[in-house]
Amino acid sequence: MAHFSPHQLSNPRANVFILVNLGCEMLYVIDQRLKAQQIAQDKSVQVIHDVTTVLLEPKFIDSLLNGSKSNSAQLLTAEHCKFMLNDIATCSLMRLDEQSMSKLWNLMTMVYKWQLFVSRHQHHLLEITFRHLDAVYRLYPDAKRHMLIDFTKNTLLDFWNACGEEAQLSIYQTNRAWLQCFNTKISLLIRMGFQAMDGTFFKEVDQEYFTEYVQSAGDNIYAKSAEQRERPQREPNSMDQLAAQLNIGPPQGEDLQPINARQFQQQFEQTFNNVLFDDPAAASSSACEFVQLQPTTPSSESEATTMISRGGGSLLNQNLLDLYSKMP
C-alpha cells in the first residue's frame, strides 16, 4: 500500500462518499426503528422517501462533487457532517432528541468503519457505496426512488473514474482515516463476533457467516442479522465467544464451582459498561433500541410554509434543500 502524507489523507473528494455512506446507514436504522415502534406504514414510507430524497438531492450531490474540486476545498469535519445528517434525518415527519441522534451517529460511523476495515482495495469503496444505495432503494421501492438511485450511482461512477487511480486510493484512504477517531463498542457487532470488548475489530473470525457479511459489506446489516437469527445453526459459538470475552469460567486445574448469580451480574455490567446499546440477548432490537423517533407535524402556519409538497405528496424542507444546493 502506498504511503500517504497527512494532506493526502484529507482529500476533500472523499466528502461525498462519507456523507452518502453514513446517510444510507442512517436510513437503515431509521427504517428499523419505524418498524420496531410500529409506525403506520404510510408514514414510514413518507419518512424514508423524504430523507432519501434530501440525502440524494442531485443539486446537493453536485455541490459536494464540484466543491471538492476547488483549490479551497476542505474535508468535512465530523461535527459538520453530523450536523448535516441530523438536518437531513429530521427533514420529514419525525424528530430525534439529542441523545438518540448521538447514539445513531455512533451506529452509523462504527458500522461504516467496520465495512472499510474488512475492505482491501480502493474499488471496494465504490462497491460498498453502490450496495448502500441499492439497499436503500429496496426499503420502499418506487419508480422515483429508482431514478434517483440510478442518477446518484451514475454521477458517482463518473466522478470516480475521472479521479484516476492515485486519487481513488487517496479518497479510499481518507475515508478510512476519517473514521479512525471513532471507537465505540456496538453490541450488534460484539454479538456477531466482529468487534472485541475494547472496541477494536477482529480481522478474522471463525464464524461461517463472516465471509458472507464481508462480501456484502454495505448491505442492510440489521435486516441481514435478523435473517441470520432465523438460522441458529449459523451461530453455534456466539455464546462461547461472548463468555470468552467476559473471561467467564474457572482457571485450569481448579474444580468447578457454582456460579454466583449476583457476582456474575456485576461482572457482566462492569464489562459491558458503555457498550451500545442493548442487551446482547435481545434479538428483536438489532442493537439500536435506543433510537426514538417522534412523528411530528408543522405546528404553525409559518412552519408549514417552510415545507413544500413534491410529487406523491412527500414533504421536504425546501430551506434545507436550498442551503445544501448552494454549498460552495
Backbone as numpy.savetxt, mean C-alpha at the origin, in Angstrom:
# Nx Ny Nz CAx CAy CAz Cx Cy Cz
25.31 -4.70 -9.12 24.47 -3.52 -9.12 25.35 -2.27 -9.12
24.98 -1.32 -10.00 25.77 -0.10 -10.10 25.70 0.70 -8.81
26.80 1.42 -8.54 26.83 2.27 -7.35 26.27 3.64 -7.70
25.36 4.13 -6.85 24.74 5.42 -7.11 25.09 6.40 -6.01
25.28 7.64 -6.41 25.52 8.72 -5.46 24.20 9.09 -4.79
24.27 9.81 -3.65 23.03 10.26 -3.00 22.13 11.05 -3.95
22.74 11.83 -4.84 21.94 12.60 -5.80 21.18 11.67 -6.74
21.82 10.61 -7.18 21.16 9.67 -8.09 20.11 8.84 -7.38
20.16 8.77 -6.05 19.14 8.06 -5.28 18.02 9.00 -4.85
18.01 10.21 -5.41 16.94 11.18 -5.15 16.39 11.66 -6.48
16.21 10.75 -7.40 15.75 11.08 -8.74 14.27 11.47 -8.71
13.93 12.73 -9.03 12.52 13.16 -8.96 11.61 12.43 -9.93
12.19 11.75 -10.92 11.35 10.98 -11.84 10.72 9.77 -11.15
11.14 9.51 -9.94 10.52 8.44 -9.16 9.21 8.87 -8.53
8.90 10.17 -8.53 7.72 10.67 -7.84 6.43 9.98 -8.28
6.27 9.85 -9.58 5.01 9.29 -10.08 4.85 7.83 -9.65
5.94 7.08 -9.60 5.86 5.68 -9.20 5.57 5.55 -7.71
6.16 6.43 -6.91 5.90 6.40 -5.47 4.43 6.68 -5.19
3.90 7.73 -5.81 2.51 8.12 -5.54 1.51 7.11 -6.08
1.73 6.64 -7.29 0.77 5.70 -7.89 0.76 4.38 -7.13
1.93 3.85 -6.79 1.97 2.56 -6.10 1.43 2.66 -4.67
1.79 3.70 -3.95 1.24 3.88 -2.62 -0.26 4.14 -2.69
-0.69 4.90 -3.69 -2.12 5.17 -3.85 -2.92 3.91 -4.11
-2.38 3.01 -4.91 -3.08 1.75 -5.17 -3.14 0.90 -3.91
-2.06 0.86 -3.14 -2.10 0.14 -1.86 -3.15 0.75 -0.93
-3.27 2.07 -0.97 -4.29 2.74 -0.17 -5.69 2.29 -0.58
-5.92 2.16 -1.86 -7.22 1.72 -2.35 -7.54 0.30 -1.91
-6.54 -0.58 -1.86 -6.76 -1.94 -1.37 -7.31 -1.91 0.06
-6.67 -1.10 0.92 -7.08 -1.05 2.33 -8.46 -0.43 2.46
-8.71 0.65 1.71 -10.03 1.29 1.77 -11.11 0.30 1.36
-10.87 -0.43 0.29 -11.86 -1.43 -0.15 -12.07 -2.50 0.90
-10.99 -2.96 1.52 -11.11 -3.99 2.55 -11.92 -3.49 3.73
-11.70 -2.24 4.13 -12.42 -1.68 5.27 -13.87 -1.38 4.94
-14.15 -0.96 3.72 -15.54 -0.75 3.32 -16.33 -2.05 3.44
-15.71 -3.13 3.02 -16.38 -4.44 3.12 -16.52 -4.86 4.59
-15.46 -4.69 5.37 -15.49 -5.11 6.78 -16.52 -4.31 7.58
-16.71 -3.04 7.24 -17.66 -2.20 7.94 -19.06 -2.29 7.34
-19.19 -3.16 6.32 -20.49 -3.43 5.70 -21.15 -2.15 5.16
-20.32 -1.31 4.54 -20.85 -0.13 3.88 -21.64 -0.57 2.64
-22.75 0.10 2.39 -23.59 -0.24 1.24 -22.77 -0.24 -0.04
-23.05 -1.21 -0.92 -22.19 -1.38 -2.09 -22.20 -0.16 -2.99
-23.34 0.51 -3.14 -23.36 1.68 -4.02 -22.43 2.77 -3.51
-22.38 2.95 -2.19 -21.45 3.93 -1.62 -20.01 3.46 -1.73
-19.78 2.15 -1.55 -18.43 1.62 -1.69 -17.91 1.81 -3.10
-18.75 1.52 -4.08 -18.36 1.70 -5.48 -18.02 3.16 -5.75
-18.85 4.07 -5.22 -18.60 5.50 -5.45 -17.28 5.94 -4.83
-17.00 5.47 -3.60 -15.75 5.85 -2.94 -14.55 5.35 -3.74
-14.55 4.08 -4.10 -13.43 3.51 -4.85 -13.25 4.20 -6.19
-14.34 4.43 -6.90 -14.25 5.09 -8.20 -13.77 6.53 -8.07
-14.27 7.25 -7.07 -13.86 8.64 -6.90 -12.38 8.75 -6.57
-11.92 7.94 -5.63 -10.52 8.00 -5.23 -9.62 7.58 -6.40
-10.02 6.55 -7.12 -9.24 6.11 -8.29 -9.15 7.21 -9.33
-10.27 7.88 -9.58 -10.29 8.92 -10.61 -9.41 10.10 -10.25
-9.37 10.48 -8.97 -8.50 11.58 -8.56 -7.04 11.15 -8.59
-6.75 9.95 -8.09 -5.37 9.46 -8.06 -4.78 9.38 -9.46
-5.58 8.93 -10.42 -5.08 8.70 -11.77 -5.56 9.76 -12.75
-6.00 10.90 -12.23 -6.40 12.01 -13.09 -5.28 12.30 -14.10
-5.57 12.24 -15.42 -4.50 12.43 -16.42 -3.70 13.71 -16.23
-4.37 14.83 -15.86 -3.63 16.08 -15.65 -2.67 15.95 -14.47
-3.09 15.23 -13.45 -2.25 15.02 -12.27 -1.03 14.18 -12.65
-1.25 13.08 -13.35 -0.14 12.22 -13.77 0.81 12.98 -14.68
0.26 13.74 -15.63 1.10 14.52 -16.54 1.92 15.55 -15.78
1.31 16.19 -14.76 2.04 17.20 -14.00 3.20 16.57 -13.24
3.00 15.36 -12.73 4.09 14.66 -12.04 5.21 14.30 -13.01
4.84 13.83 -14.19 5.85 13.43 -15.17 6.60 14.64 -15.71
5.85 15.66 -16.12 6.51 16.83 -16.70 7.30 17.60 -15.65
6.77 17.70 -14.44 7.47 18.41 -13.39 8.77 17.74 -12.99
8.81 16.42 -13.11 10.02 15.69 -12.71 11.17 15.86 -13.70
10.88 16.40 -14.87 11.91 16.57 -15.89 12.61 17.92 -15.82
12.05 18.85 -15.07 12.63 20.20 -15.02 13.91 20.19 -14.19
14.75 21.17 -14.41 16.02 21.26 -13.70 15.84 21.51 -12.21
14.71 22.13 -11.85 14.46 22.45 -10.44 13.64 21.37 -9.73
13.37 20.26 -10.40 12.52 19.21 -9.83 13.19 18.59 -8.60
12.36 18.22 -7.63 12.84 17.59 -6.42 12.02 16.35 -6.10
12.64 15.42 -5.42 11.94 14.22 -4.98 10.96 14.60 -3.88
9.75 14.06 -3.95 8.75 14.33 -2.93 9.22 13.82 -1.57
8.98 14.60 -0.54 9.27 14.12 0.81 8.14 13.22 1.28
8.40 12.45 2.32 7.36 11.58 2.87 6.18 12.41 3.37
6.46 13.56 3.98 5.39 14.40 4.51 4.51 14.94 3.40
5.12 15.37 2.30 4.37 15.89 1.17 3.52 14.78 0.54
4.13 13.63 0.37 3.42 12.50 -0.24 2.23 12.07 0.64
2.45 12.02 1.93 1.38 11.63 2.86 0.25 12.63 2.82
0.58 13.91 2.76 -0.44 14.96 2.70 -1.28 14.82 1.44
-0.63 14.60 0.31 -1.35 14.48 -0.95 -2.26 13.26 -0.96
-1.76 12.14 -0.48 -2.57 10.92 -0.47 -3.72 11.01 0.52
-3.51 11.74 1.61 -4.62 11.96 2.54 -5.73 12.76 1.86
-5.35 13.79 1.11 -6.34 14.57 0.36 -7.07 13.69 -0.65
-6.32 12.87 -1.35 -6.93 12.00 -2.36 -7.86 10.98 -1.70
-7.44 10.44 -0.57 -8.27 9.43 0.11 -9.60 9.99 0.58
-9.63 11.28 0.91 -10.84 11.88 1.45 -11.55 12.78 0.44
-11.32 12.53 -0.84 -11.94 13.35 -1.87 -13.38 12.94 -2.12
-13.81 11.83 -1.57 -15.14 11.31 -1.86 -16.04 11.42 -0.64
-16.80 10.37 -0.36 -17.81 10.41 0.69 -17.34 9.81 2.00
-16.07 9.88 2.29 -15.58 9.29 3.53 -14.52 10.18 4.14
-14.27 9.95 5.41 -13.22 10.67 6.12 -12.41 9.69 6.96
-11.16 10.04 7.20 -10.28 9.26 8.06 -9.77 10.17 9.16
-9.82 9.68 10.41 -9.23 10.49 11.47 -7.70 10.39 11.38
-7.03 11.22 12.14 -5.57 11.32 12.04 -4.89 9.99 12.38
-5.40 9.29 13.40 -4.79 8.03 13.79 -4.96 6.97 12.71
-6.15 6.90 12.12 -6.39 5.92 11.08 -5.53 6.20 9.86
-5.39 7.47 9.49 -4.57 7.81 8.33 -3.12 7.48 8.59
-2.66 7.70 9.83 -1.27 7.39 10.16 -1.00 5.90 10.02
-1.92 5.10 10.51 -1.74 3.64 10.43 -1.95 3.13 9.01
-2.86 3.75 8.29 -3.02 3.42 6.87 -1.73 3.70 6.12
-1.10 4.81 6.43 0.18 5.17 5.81 1.23 4.11 6.10
1.27 3.61 7.33 2.24 2.56 7.67 2.01 1.29 6.86
0.77 0.92 6.67 0.46 -0.24 5.84 0.90 -0.03 4.40
0.55 1.11 3.84 0.89 1.40 2.45 2.39 1.33 2.23
3.14 2.02 3.08 4.59 2.10 2.86 5.28 0.77 3.10
4.88 0.02 4.13 5.58 -1.22 4.45 5.28 -2.33 3.45
4.05 -2.41 2.96 3.74 -3.43 1.95 4.46 -3.11 0.65
4.49 -1.83 0.27 5.22 -1.45 -0.94 6.71 -1.69 -0.76
7.22 -1.41 0.43 8.64 -1.65 0.71 8.95 -3.14 0.57
8.08 -4.01 1.07 8.31 -5.45 0.94 8.31 -5.86 -0.53
7.41 -5.29 -1.32 7.35 -5.64 -2.74 8.66 -5.30 -3.45
9.22 -4.15 -3.14 10.50 -3.79 -3.76 11.66 -4.57 -3.14
11.52 -4.95 -1.88 12.56 -5.75 -1.22 12.75 -7.09 -1.93
11.66 -7.72 -2.35 11.75 -9.02 -3.00 11.98 -8.90 -4.51
11.99 -7.67 -5.03 12.27 -7.48 -6.45 13.79 -7.55 -6.68
14.18 -7.82 -7.91 15.61 -8.00 -8.19 16.09 -7.22 -9.41
15.19 -6.54 -10.09 15.58 -5.86 -11.33 14.76 -4.59 -11.48
15.32 -3.59 -12.14 14.63 -2.32 -12.28 13.28 -2.45 -12.99
13.19 -3.38 -13.93 11.93 -3.54 -14.66 10.83 -4.14 -13.79
11.22 -4.72 -12.66 10.21 -5.22 -11.72 9.38 -4.07 -11.17
9.94 -2.86 -11.11 9.19 -1.71 -10.63 8.00 -1.45 -11.55
8.22 -1.50 -12.84 7.13 -1.29 -13.79 6.11 -2.42 -13.69
6.58 -3.65 -13.52 5.66 -4.78 -13.38 4.79 -4.64 -12.14
5.39 -4.23 -11.02 4.64 -4.04 -9.78 3.60 -2.93 -9.96
4.00 -1.85 -10.63 3.08 -0.74 -10.87 1.89 -1.19 -11.71
2.15 -1.96 -12.75 1.07 -2.43 -13.62 0.15 -3.41 -12.88
0.72 -4.26 -12.02 -0.13 -5.16 -11.23 -1.02 -4.36 -10.28
-0.45 -3.31 -9.69 -1.25 -2.45 -8.84 -2.43 -1.88 -9.61
-2.18 -1.34 -10.78 -3.23 -0.72 -11.57 -4.28 -1.73 -12.01
-3.84 -2.91 -12.42 -4.79 -3.94 -12.85 -5.67 -4.39 -11.67
-5.06 -4.53 -10.49 -5.81 -4.98 -9.32 -6.81 -3.92 -8.86
-6.45 -2.65 -8.99 -7.39 -1.57 -8.65 -8.58 -1.59 -9.60
-8.32 -1.83 -10.87 -9.44 -1.92 -11.82 -10.38 -3.06 -11.46
-9.83 -4.17 -10.98 -10.67 -5.33 -10.67 -11.54 -5.13 -9.43
-11.29 -4.09 -8.63 -12.11 -3.87 -7.45 -13.58 -3.69 -7.83
-13.83 -2.73 -8.70 -15.20 -2.51 -9.22 -15.06 -2.06 -10.68
-14.88 -3.00 -11.59 -14.58 -2.64 -12.98 -15.76 -2.00 -13.70
-15.44 -1.03 -14.51 -16.40 -0.49 -15.46 -15.62 0.11 -16.63
-16.32 0.54 -17.65 -15.66 0.98 -18.88 -14.79 2.21 -18.64
-15.28 3.16 -17.82 -14.50 4.37 -17.58 -13.20 4.06 -16.86
-13.28 3.20 -15.85 -12.08 2.85 -15.10 -11.11 2.09 -16.00
-11.63 1.28 -16.90 -10.76 0.54 -17.81 -9.97 1.50 -18.70
-10.65 2.52 -19.20 -9.96 3.50 -20.04 -8.93 4.28 -19.23
-9.28 4.62 -17.98 -8.35 5.38 -17.14 -7.11 4.57 -16.81
-7.30 3.29 -16.48 -6.17 2.42 -16.17 -5.27 2.24 -17.39
-5.89 2.00 -18.54 -5.11 1.81 -19.77 -4.33 3.08 -20.12
-4.96 4.24 -19.97 -4.27 5.50 -20.26 -3.07 5.67 -19.33
-3.26 5.38 -18.04 -2.17 5.53 -17.08 -1.02 4.59 -17.39
-1.34 3.33 -17.71 -0.30 2.36 -18.03 0.47 2.78 -19.28
-0.22 3.22 -20.31 0.45 3.64 -21.54 1.33 4.87 -21.30
0.82 5.80 -20.48 1.59 7.01 -20.17 2.87 6.67 -19.41
2.74 5.80 -18.41 3.91 5.41 -17.62 4.89 4.60 -18.45
4.38 3.74 -19.33 5.27 2.94 -20.18 6.07 3.83 -21.13
5.41 4.82 -21.72 6.13 5.76 -22.61 7.19 6.52 -21.82
6.84 6.97 -20.64 7.78 7.71 -19.79 8.97 6.83 -19.42
8.68 5.59 -19.04 9.72 4.64 -18.63 10.68 4.35 -19.78
10.14 4.07 -20.94 10.98 3.73 -22.09 11.83 4.92 -22.53
11.32 6.13 -22.35 12.06 7.32 -22.75 13.21 7.64 -21.80
13.19 7.04 -20.61 14.22 7.33 -19.61 15.56 6.69 -19.93
15.55 5.52 -20.54 16.80 4.81 -20.79 17.19 3.94 -19.59
18.09 3.01 -19.82 18.45 2.01 -18.82 19.02 2.63 -17.54
19.93 3.56 -17.67 20.57 4.13 -16.48 19.56 4.90 -15.62
18.72 5.70 -16.28 17.70 6.46 -15.54 16.67 5.52 -14.92
16.32 4.45 -15.62 15.38 3.48 -15.06 15.92 2.86 -13.78
17.20 2.50 -13.80 17.82 1.93 -12.61 17.85 2.94 -11.48
18.10 4.20 -11.81 18.11 5.26 -10.80 16.72 5.45 -10.19
15.67 5.39 -11.02 14.29 5.53 -10.53 13.95 4.36 -9.59
14.32 3.18 -9.99 14.08 1.98 -9.18 14.79 2.07 -7.84
16.07 2.43 -7.87 16.84 2.53 -6.63 16.34 3.69 -5.76
15.85 4.75 -6.38 15.29 5.86 -5.62 14.04 5.43 -4.87
13.19 4.64 -5.52 12.01 4.11 -4.84 12.41 3.29 -3.62
13.41 2.42 -3.79 13.85 1.59 -2.67 14.47 2.44 -1.56
15.30 3.40 -1.94 15.94 4.25 -0.94 14.92 5.11 -0.20
13.91 5.58 -0.92 12.87 6.44 -0.32 12.12 5.71 0.79
12.01 4.39 0.67 11.25 3.59 1.62 12.07 3.10 2.81
13.39 3.31 2.78 14.24 2.73 3.81 13.98 3.29 5.20
13.45 4.49 5.30 13.22 5.08 6.62 12.02 4.47 7.33
11.21 3.70 6.62 10.02 3.09 7.22 10.38 1.69 7.72
10.05 1.42 8.97 10.42 0.12 9.55 9.35 -0.36 10.54
8.10 -0.14 10.21 6.99 -0.52 11.09 6.72 -2.02 11.00
6.41 -2.62 12.13 6.03 -4.03 12.15 4.55 -4.16 11.78
4.27 -4.98 10.79 2.90 -5.17 10.29 2.47 -6.59 10.59
1.38 -6.74 11.31 0.99 -8.09 11.74 0.69 -9.02 10.57
0.14 -8.47 9.49 -0.14 -9.30 8.32 1.14 -9.92 7.78
2.19 -9.11 7.62 3.45 -9.62 7.09 4.13 -10.56 8.08
4.00 -10.28 9.37 4.57 -11.16 10.38 3.86 -12.50 10.38
2.55 -12.46 10.32 1.77 -13.68 10.33 2.06 -14.56 9.12
2.34 -13.91 7.99 2.64 -14.66 6.77 4.08 -15.16 6.74
4.89 -14.72 7.71 6.28 -15.17 7.78 7.22 -14.38 6.92
6.79 -13.18 6.45 7.63 -12.37 5.58 8.43 -11.32 6.35
8.01 -11.00 7.58 8.65 -9.95 8.36 9.03 -10.48 9.73
10.21 -10.10 10.19 10.69 -10.52 11.50 10.16 -9.58 12.58
10.35 -9.98 13.84 9.83 -9.19 14.94 10.58 -7.88 15.15
11.73 -7.72 14.49 12.45 -6.44 14.58 12.10 -5.51 13.43
11.15 -5.92 12.57 10.69 -5.09 11.47 11.39 -5.35 10.15
12.47 -6.14 10.17 13.18 -6.45 8.92 12.43 -7.53 8.16
12.77 -7.67 6.89 12.14 -8.66 6.04 13.04 -9.88 5.87
12.44 -11.06 5.73 13.18 -12.27 5.44 13.41 -12.36 3.93
14.65 -12.64 3.54 14.95 -12.79 2.11 14.40 -14.08 1.56
14.48 -15.12 2.37 13.96 -16.42 1.95 13.16 -17.01 3.11
12.04 -17.61 2.78 11.23 -18.30 3.79 10.87 -19.67 3.25
10.43 -20.55 4.15 10.18 -21.93 3.77 8.79 -22.15 3.18
7.85 -21.24 3.46 6.48 -21.47 3.04 6.38 -21.63 1.54
5.55 -22.57 1.15 5.35 -22.84 -0.27 4.77 -21.63 -1.00
3.96 -20.83 -0.30 3.26 -19.74 -0.98 4.13 -18.50 -1.15
5.34 -18.49 -0.57 6.19 -17.30 -0.66 6.46 -16.94 -2.12
6.84 -17.91 -2.92 7.16 -17.65 -4.33 5.96 -17.07 -5.06
4.79 -17.57 -4.73 3.57 -17.06 -5.38 3.36 -15.58 -5.08
3.61 -15.18 -3.86 3.47 -13.77 -3.49 4.54 -12.92 -4.15
5.75 -13.43 -4.23 6.85 -12.68 -4.86 6.57 -12.47 -6.34
6.14 -13.51 -7.01 5.89 -13.43 -8.44 4.69 -12.56 -8.78
3.82 -12.32 -7.81 2.65 -11.48 -8.05 2.70 -10.21 -7.20
3.90 -9.77 -6.83 4.05 -8.56 -6.01 3.35 -7.39 -6.68
2.50 -6.71 -5.92 1.70 -5.62 -6.46 0.23 -5.96 -6.48
-0.10 -7.25 -6.48 -1.50 -7.66 -6.38 -2.06 -7.29 -5.02
-3.36 -7.35 -4.89 -4.04 -7.04 -3.63 -3.69 -8.08 -2.58
-2.78 -7.75 -1.68 -2.28 -8.73 -0.71 -3.36 -9.13 0.29
-4.33 -8.27 0.53 -5.40 -8.58 1.49 -6.36 -9.61 0.90
-6.73 -9.43 -0.36 -7.57 -10.41 -1.03 -6.82 -11.72 -1.20
-5.54 -11.63 -1.53 -4.73 -12.83 -1.75 -4.54 -13.61 -0.45
-4.28 -12.91 0.66 -4.11 -13.61 1.94 -5.41 -14.24 2.40
-6.55 -13.61 2.06 -7.84 -14.21 2.40 -8.04 -15.52 1.65
-7.61 -15.55 0.39 -7.69 -16.79 -0.39 -6.78 -17.85 0.21
-5.60 -17.44 0.67 -4.68 -18.40 1.27 -5.25 -19.01 2.55
-5.98 -18.20 3.31 -6.55 -18.72 4.55 -7.60 -19.79 4.30
-8.17 -19.77 3.11 -9.14 -20.80 2.74 -8.45 -22.10 2.33
-7.11 -22.05 2.26 -6.32 -23.26 1.93 -5.34 -23.50 3.07
-5.81 -24.02 4.19 -4.96 -24.15 5.39 -3.73 -25.00 5.18
-3.77 -25.91 4.20 -2.60 -26.75 3.98 -1.43 -25.96 3.46
-1.65 -24.70 3.02 -0.56 -23.89 2.51 0.21 -23.20 3.62
-0.29 -23.23 4.89 0.38 -22.57 6.00 0.61 -23.55 7.14
1.29 -24.66 6.90 1.42 -25.66 7.94 2.29 -25.24 9.11
3.20 -24.29 8.90 4.18 -23.98 9.94 4.04 -22.56 10.48
2.93 -21.88 10.18 2.82 -20.48 10.59 2.88 -20.32 12.09
2.21 -21.18 12.86 2.23 -21.05 14.31 3.57 -21.45 14.88
4.23 -22.43 14.23 5.56 -22.82 14.68 6.53 -21.65 14.53
6.43 -20.95 13.39 7.32 -19.82 13.16 7.04 -18.69 14.14
5.74 -18.46 14.41 5.39 -17.42 15.37 5.94 -17.76 16.75
5.80 -19.02 17.15 6.32 -19.44 18.45 7.84 -19.29 18.50
8.50 -19.59 17.37 9.95 -19.46 17.34 10.37 -18.00 17.49
9.61 -17.09 16.84 9.94 -15.67 16.95 9.71 -15.17 18.37
8.74 -15.76 19.05 8.46 -15.36 20.43 9.36 -16.06 21.43
10.21 -16.98 20.93 11.10 -17.76 21.80 10.31 -18.56 22.83
9.21 -19.14 22.38 8.39 -19.95 23.27 8.89 -21.39 23.24
8.99 -22.00 24.39 9.42 -23.39 24.45 10.55 -23.54 25.44
10.71 -24.70 26.07 11.73 -24.90 27.09 13.11 -25.04 26.48
14.16 -24.67 27.19 15.53 -24.90 26.71 15.79 -26.39 26.55
16.69 -26.70 25.68 17.01 -28.11 25.44 17.56 -28.74 26.72
17.16 -29.97 26.96 17.66 -30.71 28.11 16.85 -30.53 29.36
15.83 -29.62 29.35 15.00 -29.44 30.53 13.68 -30.15 30.35
13.10 -30.55 31.44 11.82 -31.21 31.38 10.74 -30.21 30.96
9.72 -30.74 30.27 8.61 -29.89 29.88 7.85 -29.45 31.12
7.48 -28.17 31.14 6.73 -27.62 32.25 5.43 -27.02 31.73
4.38 -27.05 32.54 3.13 -26.44 32.10 3.33 -24.95 31.83
2.62 -24.44 30.82 2.72 -23.02 30.47 1.87 -22.21 31.44
2.47 -21.19 32.01 1.74 -20.27 32.86 1.00 -19.28 31.96
-0.30 -19.32 31.97 -1.10 -18.52 31.03 -0.83 -17.04 31.19
-0.77 -16.55 32.44 -0.55 -15.12 32.65 0.83 -14.71 32.16
1.83 -15.55 32.45 3.19 -15.24 32.02 3.28 -15.24 30.50
2.60 -16.20 29.87 2.61 -16.26 28.41 1.97 -15.01 27.82
0.83 -14.57 28.41 0.14 -13.39 27.91 1.03 -12.15 28.03
1.72 -12.02 29.15 2.61 -10.88 29.34 3.74 -10.90 28.31
4.29 -12.09 28.08 5.38 -12.21 27.11 4.88 -11.86 25.72
3.68 -12.33 25.39 3.11 -12.07 24.08 2.90 -10.58 23.86
2.29 -9.92 24.87 2.02 -8.49 24.74 3.31 -7.68 24.66
4.31 -8.09 25.44 5.59 -7.38 25.41 6.26 -7.53 24.05
6.22 -8.74 23.52 6.87 -9.01 22.24 6.17 -8.26 21.11
4.84 -8.20 21.19 4.08 -7.57 20.12 3.80 -6.10 20.38
4.49 -5.51 21.34 4.29 -4.09 21.61 4.61 -3.27 20.36
3.69 -2.41 19.99 3.80 -1.53 18.83 3.72 -2.27 17.50
3.27 -3.51 17.51 3.06 -4.20 16.25 1.70 -3.80 15.71
1.67 -3.35 14.46 0.40 -3.03 13.85 -0.18 -4.32 13.29
-1.46 -4.54 13.41 -2.42 -3.65 14.04 -3.45 -4.49 14.78
-3.47 -5.78 14.50 -4.51 -6.62 15.06 -3.93 -7.88 15.64
-4.75 -8.61 16.34 -4.38 -9.93 16.84 -4.05 -10.82 15.65
-2.86 -11.42 15.58 -2.53 -12.24 14.43 -3.50 -13.39 14.19
-4.24 -13.78 15.22 -5.19 -14.87 15.03 -6.50 -14.39 14.45
-6.70 -13.08 14.36 -7.97 -12.56 13.86 -7.96 -12.60 12.35
-8.37 -13.71 11.80 -8.21 -13.94 10.37 -9.03 -13.01 9.52
-10.14 -12.52 10.04 -11.03 -11.72 9.21 -10.58 -10.29 9.04
-9.60 -9.84 9.80 -9.25 -8.43 9.81 -8.17 -8.06 8.81
-7.44 -9.03 8.30 -6.39 -8.78 7.32 -5.43 -7.69 7.76
-5.16 -7.62 9.04 -4.13 -6.74 9.61 -4.41 -5.27 9.43
-5.62 -4.88 9.20 -5.90 -3.44 9.09 -7.25 -3.11 9.70
-7.58 -3.76 10.79 -8.84 -3.51 11.47 -8.93 -2.09 11.99
-7.77 -1.46 12.15 -7.71 -0.13 12.74 -8.36 0.94 11.88
-8.41 0.77 10.57 -8.85 1.86 9.69 -10.35 2.05 9.81
-10.75 3.21 10.25 -12.16 3.52 10.38 -12.56 4.54 9.32
-13.47 4.14 8.46 -13.96 5.02 7.41 -15.28 5.62 7.85
-15.39 6.91 7.72 -16.60 7.60 8.15 -17.27 8.24 6.95
-18.35 7.63 6.42 -19.06 8.25 5.31 -19.54 9.64 5.71
-19.50 10.54 4.77 -19.93 11.90 5.07 -20.57 12.50 3.84
-21.30 13.57 4.03 -21.92 14.30 2.93 -21.63 15.77 3.13
-21.68 16.59 2.07 -21.44 18.03 2.23 -22.35 18.61 3.29
-21.80 19.37 4.24 -22.57 19.87 5.35 -23.18 21.23 5.08
-22.83 21.86 4.01 -23.38 23.17 3.72 -23.38 23.40 2.23
-24.11 24.43 1.83 -24.19 24.74 0.41 -22.83 25.14 -0.14
-22.03 25.87 0.67 -20.72 26.30 0.19 -19.80 25.12 0.00
-19.91 24.11 0.92 -19.08 22.92 0.76 -19.52 22.13 -0.45
-20.81 22.11 -0.68 -21.33 21.35 -1.82 -20.83 21.92 -3.13
-20.60 23.24 -3.17 -20.16 23.83 -4.42 -18.74 23.46 -4.77
-17.98 22.92 -3.81 -16.60 22.51 -4.10 -16.54 21.12 -4.69
-17.70 20.47 -4.80 -17.74 19.13 -5.34 -18.59 19.14 -6.60
-18.12 18.48 -7.64 -18.83 18.49 -8.91 -19.22 17.08 -9.27
-20.19 16.99 -10.16 -20.65 15.68 -10.60 -19.97 15.35 -11.91
-19.28 14.19 -11.93 -18.69 13.68 -13.16 -19.49 12.47 -13.60
-19.39 12.11 -14.87 -20.17 11.03 -15.43 -20.45 9.90 -14.48
-21.71 9.43 -14.47 -22.08 8.34 -13.60 -22.43 8.81 -12.20
-22.44 10.14 -11.94 -22.83 10.64 -10.64 -21.71 10.67 -9.63
-20.48 10.38 -10.01 -19.37 10.39 -9.06 -19.09 11.82 -8.60
-18.84 12.00 -7.30 -18.53 13.30 -6.75 -17.03 13.41 -6.54
-16.45 14.44 -7.15 -15.02 14.65 -7.04 -14.74 16.06 -6.56
-13.70 16.22 -5.80 -13.32 17.53 -5.30 -12.59 18.28 -6.39
-13.28 19.23 -7.01 -12.69 19.95 -8.14 -11.49 20.78 -7.72
-11.55 21.35 -6.51 -10.41 22.13 -6.05 -9.15 21.28 -5.96
-9.31 20.03 -5.52 -8.17 19.14 -5.42 -7.61 18.84 -6.81
-8.49 18.56 -7.76 -8.04 18.28 -9.11 -7.32 19.50 -9.70
-7.88 20.69 -9.48 -7.25 21.89 -10.01 -5.87 22.11 -9.40
-5.78 21.88 -8.07 -4.51 22.08 -7.39 -3.43 21.17 -7.94
-3.73 19.88 -8.07 -2.72 18.93 -8.49 -2.42 19.05 -9.99
-3.42 19.46 -10.78 -3.18 19.59 -12.22 -2.28 20.79 -12.54
-2.14 21.73 -11.59 -1.31 22.92 -11.79 0.05 22.79 -11.13
0.35 21.61 -10.60 1.66 21.43 -9.97 2.77 21.65 -10.98
3.84 22.38 -10.62 4.94 22.64 -11.56 5.69 21.37 -11.88
